């Protein structure tokens, strides 16, 4: 059992958790119309179009499945980070998810995109958190 409080871990967990929840809210249209007030997609349809641009090798049906799975994973990881539940698993899962996303952006969007949106940083932070947490602690 962990006996010390680590503020840097809490800060990283909250940054990652909120960083997963806000884009999900955006793609559900809960943050407003696309292009206004920092909203990227504004609805599910716009998000699916973007997802397809990152997975041009898949048909629309398969892209929709992957986009849905990624969205569910982002919700689950975000909540796990925020409440502090199974942090190691959430961190490792989010590392894999964001690494896949970053690589897709790198190859199919623009080589600068994953760096401009700090997706590799998010992936690395998730890996760092996964390695920092001892499995017997959480």
Buried (B, 14 or more C-beta within 10 A) or exposed (E): EEEEEEEEBEEBBEEBBEBBBBBBEBBBBEBEEBEEEEBBBBBBEBBBBBBBEBBEEBEEEEBBEBBEEBBEBBBBBBBBBBEBEBBBBBBBBBBBBBBBBBBBBBEBBEEEBBBEBBBBEBBBBBBEBBEBBEEEEB
